[in-house]
Every structure is written in structure tokens, then in C-alpha cells.
């Protein structure tokens, strides 16, 4: 099989030819037809998260091993299956739920594999979709994409699920006041469409890039605000009307965006932090109880939530992201473009 392998943290991906994958038990091998390139791949390539104050969280110290084939937004067609995998249609494309757990811990047993204590996430802990073939442990992680194009379905595994799970955490506010979405890359544009699919009011978005703000307005946002404006907080509060900001979804996760979200939120509001840009918390602790604000993290989503999302997608309620496809051997170039903020929507590798 052909793949793009990360052999050294901080290094470029290396094109490799590896032996063909074999299967046993419930395992399934897919021929990859599409794999989205996600901003999280940049963190994986670097090998750490920025914790602020000169601190970093090392992935190697947390058990991530190299070499690794990245890619956690894969779609593919079944080419081989173990004796315990059951009947699978080799003519269909399937999107893979990548946030797979050990199956034994209490989180996995409660249906939250994405919070597993010993995860086996595709493209992070086991080889992923920056390849022409991919092996997964069980067919329960496969979802038929129906008539969707593979490159359109691929981002549902991460940008779609991540934003859907985050919005579910503030679902009770979506019809009361516009949710504020900070960061309008692939996740942000997906979030704009999902708010509509979930019956919410058109959201207010915040981003530094005027091109991305325009894309958000075209996708259905009611207002798009420059986060660098000196009065950005006031603009956000005005844009949601007299109801106050009841919920923010921070898809960047930087000190500046967390500060904006906290300053804009109304008393009793909810802040959901999704992005992993890095830094440390910028809030004065007394203001948290004074504002009675709920600050929560949201990491990807559960298998059950992915099933819900795929049901919405099959009903045509999840708008497709602006998407551009690239050959597998352009992975390094696409990661560089993503790092520079030059990707609008989603870049997708098509081996």
C-alpha cells in the first residue's frame, strides 16, 4: 500500500510503499477514496499542544508512537474483511467513525469511546487515511454515505461530528438567541450549516479573515465580525439582539478567542471550547461565579452522535463544505497551506 508517513515529530511526511494489509476476526480493510485534511493534523505533525506559559503537552509522552499515517476523516470501499465482520457491500463507500476506544473502560461501556482512557483513534494512535488503504477493527465504525460524494462525506467524521457534538451541548439555547461561532474554517462553516439543520437561529460568526467571514455569510450566518476589531465584543453583543449571548462555540481555542467569548457571554451563558490552538485560560476566577458562566470542553463526538449526524446528512440537512480535492502525494503542501490559513472549507486527499 502507498501512504504518507510521519516518521519524526516536526518533520515532513514521507511517501512510503508498505506491504498490503491483512485481516482477521472482525477487521475490515478499505480502499481509501477520500480523506479530509484537518487542522488537528498540524498538531500531530508538530507532536504537541501549546499549553501557554512556555509549557507544551508532548504526544510522545502521552503514548503516541511513530511512524504514523495521519488522517482521521477517511472514506473508503471494502476490499477485505475478517470472518467475524459479517456481510459488507463492496460496492458502497463508507465514512469511518475514527474515535475508537479500547472497548473495556467505563467510558467505552457508556458509549463514549471518544473519551476512552486508552484510545485507538484513527490517524492518531493507529494508521489513518493518508494512504490508499486503511484497516479498522470492526464494521460498526462504518457508515454508508449513500449518494454523497466521498470528498463531501469525509469531513463529517471530524469537522461535522465535532461541531455537531459541541452544538448539542448548547442545543437548548439555539432557538432563543443566535449562537456565536468563533473561527470559520472547515469546522466553523460546518457549524453554520448544522445550526440551521438543528432548527436554530442563524448564528453570528467571528473570524480574522475577511474571505472566511464572507464564506460564512454565504453559508447562512446572520452577521460576521472581525475578531481583531477593538469593539468586537460590543459588535457581537449587538448582533445577537437584546437577548444577550447565551452560548459561544470557540473553534479556535486561543487565549484571544477565549477572552472574547468570556467577555461577550451573558450571565448564565455557556462557553464551549473546541479548538486546540493553545495557550492558558485568560479569565479572572472571580468573574466565573459572578457571571455564573458554564465553561466546558468538547472533544469530537460519540458513535451515537455520529449516527444522528449521518441521519441528518442522508436527509439532505447538512450542507456540504466548500471542498477541493488533491492527490495523496500533495499532503505536505496542503498541510503547509492549512498552517498559513489559506484553506477555505476543507482540503481532501483522494488517493
C-alpha positions, 0 to 999 in steps of 0.5 A, spaced: 500 500 500 502 507 498 501 512 504 504 518 507 508 517 513 510 521 519 516 518 521 519 524 526 515 529 530 516 536 526 518 533 520 515 532 513 511 526 511 514 521 507 511 517 501 512 510 503 510 503 499 508 498 505 506 491 504 498 490 503 494 489 509 491 483 512 485 481 516 482 477 521 476 476 526 472 482 525 477 487 521 475 490 515 480 493 510 478 499 505 480 502 499 481 509 501 477 514 496 477 520 500 480 523 506 479 530 509 485 534 511 484 537 518 487 542 522 488 537 528 493 534 523 498 540 524 498 538 531 500 531 530 505 533 525 508 538 530 507 532 536 504 537 541 499 542 544 501 549 546 499 549 553 501 557 554 506 559 559 512 556 555 509 549 557 507 544 551 503 537 552 508 532 548 504 526 544 510 522 545 509 522 552 502 521 552 503 514 548 503 516 541 508 512 537 511 513 530 511 512 524 504 514 523 499 515 517 495 521 519 488 522 517 482 521 521 476 523 516 477 517 511 472 514 506 473 508 503 470 501 499 471 494 502 476 490 499 477 485 505 474 483 511 475 478 517 470 472 518 467 475 524 465 482 520 459 479 517 456 481 510 459 488 507 457 491 500 463 492 496 460 496 492 458 502 497 463 507 500 463 508 507 465 514 512 469 511 518 467 513 525 475 514 527 474 515 535 475 508 537 476 506 544 479 500 547 472 497 548 473 495 556 473 502 560 467 505 563 467 510 558 467 505 552 461 501 556 457 508 556 458 509 549 463 514 549 469 511 546 471 518 544 473 519 551 476 512 552 482 512 557 486 508 552 484 510 545 485 507 538 483 513 534 484 513 527 490 517 524 492 518 531 494 512 535 493 507 529 494 508 521 489 513 518 487 515 511 493 518 508 494 512 504 490 508 499 488 503 504 486 503 511 484 497 516 479 498 522 477 493 527 470 492 526 464 494 521 460 498 526 465 504 525 462 504 518 457 508 515 454 508 508 454 515 505 449 513 500 449 518 494 454 523 497 460 524 494 466 521 498 470 528 498 463 531 501 462 525 506 469 525 509 469 531 513 463 529 517 467 524 521 471 530 524 469 537 522 461 535 522 461 530 528 465 535 532 461 541 531 455 537 531 457 534 538 459 541 541 452 544 538 448 539 542 451 541 548 448 548 547 442 545 543 437 548 548 439 555 547 439 555 539 432 557 538 432 563 543 438 567 541 443 566 535 449 562 537 456 565 536 461 561 532 468 563 533 473 561 527 470 559 520 474 554 517 472 547 515 469 546 522 466 553 523 462 553 516 460 546 518 457 549 524 453 554 520 450 549 516 448 544 522 445 550 526 440 551 521 439 543 520 438 543 528 432 548 527 436 554 530 437 561 529 442 563 524 448 564 528 453 570 528 460 568 526 467 571 528 473 570 524 480 574 522 479 573 515 475 577 511 474 571 505 472 566 511 467 571 514 464 572 507 464 564 506 460 564 512 455 569 510 454 565 504 453 559 508 447 562 512 450 566 518 446 572 520 452 577 521 460 576 521 465 580 525 472 581 525 475 578 531 481 583 531 476 589 531 477 593 538 469 593 539 468 586 537 465 584 543 460 590 543 459 588 535 457 581 537 453 583 543 449 587 538 448 582 533 445 577 537 439 582 539 437 584 546 437 577 548 444 577 550 449 571 548 447 565 551 452 560 548 459 561 544 462 555 540 470 557 540 473 553 534 479 556 535 481 555 542 486 561 543 487 565 549 484 571 544 478 567 542 477 565 549 477 572 552 472 574 547 467 569 548 468 570 556 467 577 555 461 577 550 457 571 554 451 573 558 450 571 565 448 564 565 451 563 558 455 557 556 462 557 553 464 551 549 471 550 547 473 546 541 479 548 538 486 546 540 490 552 538 493 553 545 495 557 550 492 558 558 485 560 560 485 568 560 479 569 565 479 572 572 476 566 577 472 571 580 468 573 574 466 565 573 461 565 579 459 572 578 457 571 571 455 564 573 458 562 566 458 554 564 465 553 561 466 546 558 470 542 553 468 538 547 472 533 544 469 530 537 463 526 538 460 519 540 458 513 535 451 515 537 452 522 535 455 520 529 449 516 527 444 522 528 449 526 524 449 521 518 441 521 519 441 528 518 446 528 512 442 522 508 436 527 509 439 532 505 440 537 512 447 538 512 450 542 507 456 540 504 463 544 505 466 548 500 471 542 498 477 541 493 480 535 492 488 533 491 492 527 490 495 523 496 502 525 494 500 533 495 499 532 503 505 536 505 503 542 501 496 542 503 498 541 510 503 547 509 497 551 506 492 549 512 498 552 517 498 559 513 490 559 513 489 559 506 484 553 506 477 555 505 472 549 507 476 543 507 482 540 503 481 532 501 486 527 499 483 522 494 488 517 493 
